[in-house]
């Protein structure tokens, strides 16, 4: 089974959402600042509201070709920072939504690695835009043959909560638990899709190798802005059909 490119005609005319948050744990940290560029998109058309039930679709509904209801893969990238400002072995975290063509649709940069990933997620504009304002993920639904419909959704790693619009992999609650064939098939497709985030961050690092190095403590305040700029330029180069770095690159 192959993961096919996602048709994003209804997304390409909008703006890429970029958020830079203060990464220093002291009062002198810069105030939260939002960057917006003219590349990519994060806005979806209005449509029917989500069903209140939270469950993963079966393999008949979770399609491998990722059509219009699939809106990207959500994950984190880590960028190393030396010194003690972010703690021992500290790093700066970047949450990113990546589409099937490897473009960044939403980026929130500057989170210290000491924070829990789910806590970061619930503070981002992406989460608030879906859960509170309902400005996002309001696009077309996919009608199944049995009369049921699948609304727009995002795939997320196991560090994220399972939500009506955020599909995470099945996890064993007990070592004695075993997955059936449908759960295994779902996790297999899900795992391959999650590689889109690692590949996108890996390509950003490969293009701008200063992001592949550990940053000095005194420069950490500038790192989120450099990462955001790298993501913007990455999208621009995709738009211009520039050759990609090695596809084997991973974050």
Secondary structure, DSSP 4 states (H G I P E B T S, - for coil): ---PPP--TTTTTS-EEEEE---SSSTTSPPPEEEEESSS-------PPPPS------TTTS-TT--TTEEEEEEEEEEEB-SSTT-TT-EEEEEEEE-TTS-EEEEEEEEETTS-HHHHHHHSHHHHHHHTS--SS-SPPEEPTTS-EE--EEEE-TTSPPBTTEE-----SSTT----HHHHHHHHHHHHHHHHHHHHHHHHHHHSGGGGSPBPGGGHHHHHHHHHHHHHHHHHHHHTTPPPSPTT---
